[in-house]
Amino acid sequence: MSEKPGKTEEEIVESGKLQPLKKLIRRAKGFLSQRYVWLSLTVGFLWMLSVPIIGTILQGAFGYSIQDFTWIFGLVFFPFMLSAMIFEVFASSAWIMIYGFSFVISMLFCFCVAYVIHEVRIHRKSPAK
């Protein structure tokens, strides 16, 4: 007497418990496979990579009058400024940590923008209910 290979009751219950996790993994894989997600992470990286270059050029061009334009610098590079404010509390001379954390902030910001774009595209493709 051979038994037919079939799912036991425990396997069915176990499979039911993993369905939300499988759905979440499938959605994450679909999101991360989009080209614009990786493009946004690259933009976030290049955004913060340019901070010292642009800061040096601006300081050379404007000299001591750059204080008049600090609000523009702060607005464009807000991840760097936010990181500086966060680490100012802990250590004032930790420039490597400040610069590294600004990369994280800018990439997370660009990643969130990519997620919003992804959701808008997904909802536009789905038929109206």
Backbone hydrogen bonds, N-H to C=O, Kabsch-Sander energy under -0.5 kcal/mol:
donor,donor_aa,acceptor,acceptor_aa,energy
6,G,4,K,-0.6
12,I,8,T,-1.9
13,V,9,E,-2.1
14,E,10,E,-2.6
15,S,11,E,-2.5
16,G,12,I,-2.0
17,K,13,V,-1.6
18,L,14,E,-1.3
19,Q,15,S,-0.7
22,K,18,L,-2.7
23,K,19,Q,-2.4
24,L,20,P,-2.2
25,I,21,L,-2.4
26,R,22,K,-2.4
27,R,23,K,-2.3
28,A,24,L,-2.5
29,K,25,I,-2.5
30,G,26,R,-2.1
31,F,27,R,-2.2
32,L,28,A,-2.8
33,S,29,K,-1.2
34,Q,31,F,-1.3
37,V,34,Q,-0.7
38,W,34,Q,-1.1
39,L,35,R,-1.9
40,S,36,Y,-2.1
41,L,37,V,-1.9
42,T,38,W,-1.9
43,V,39,L,-2.4
44,G,40,S,-2.3
45,F,41,L,-1.9
46,L,42,T,-2.8
47,W,43,V,-2.4
48,M,44,G,-1.4
49,L,45,F,-1.9
50,S,46,L,-1.4
51,V,48,M,-0.9
54,I,50,S,-2.8
55,G,51,V,-2.5
56,T,52,P,-2.1
57,I,53,I,-2.3
58,L,54,I,-2.8
59,Q,55,G,-2.2
60,G,56,T,-2.4
61,A,57,I,-2.4
62,F,58,L,-2.7
63,G,59,Q,-1.9
65,S,62,F,-1.7
66,I,63,G,-1.0
67,Q,64,Y,-0.8
68,D,65,S,-1.4
69,F,66,I,-1.6
70,T,67,Q,-0.9
72,I,69,F,-0.6
73,F,69,F,-1.7
74,G,70,T,-2.8
75,L,71,W,-1.8
76,V,72,I,-2.6
77,F,73,F,-2.3
78,F,75,L,-0.9
80,F,77,F,-0.7
81,M,77,F,-1.8
82,L,78,F,-3.1
83,S,79,P,-2.3
84,A,80,F,-2.2
85,M,81,M,-2.3
86,I,82,L,-2.3
87,F,83,S,-2.5
88,E,84,A,-1.2
89,V,85,M,-0.7
89,V,86,I,-0.7
90,F,86,I,-0.5
91,A,87,F,-2.8
94,A,91,A,-0.7
95,W,93,S,-1.0
98,I,94,A,-2.2
99,Y,95,W,-2.8
100,G,96,I,-2.5
101,F,97,M,-2.6
102,S,98,I,-1.7
103,F,99,Y,-1.2
104,V,100,G,-1.4
105,I,101,F,-2.4
106,S,102,S,-2.5
107,M,103,F,-2.5
108,L,104,V,-2.4
109,F,105,I,-2.4
110,C,106,S,-2.4
111,F,107,M,-2.2
112,C,108,L,-2.3
113,V,109,F,-2.0
114,A,110,C,-2.2
115,Y,111,F,-1.9
116,V,112,C,-2.1
117,I,113,V,-2.3
118,H,114,A,-2.4
119,E,115,Y,-2.6
120,V,116,V,-2.3
121,R,117,I,-2.4
122,I,118,H,-2.6
123,H,119,E,-2.5
124,R,120,V,-1.7
125,K,121,R,-1.7
126,S,122,I,-1.7
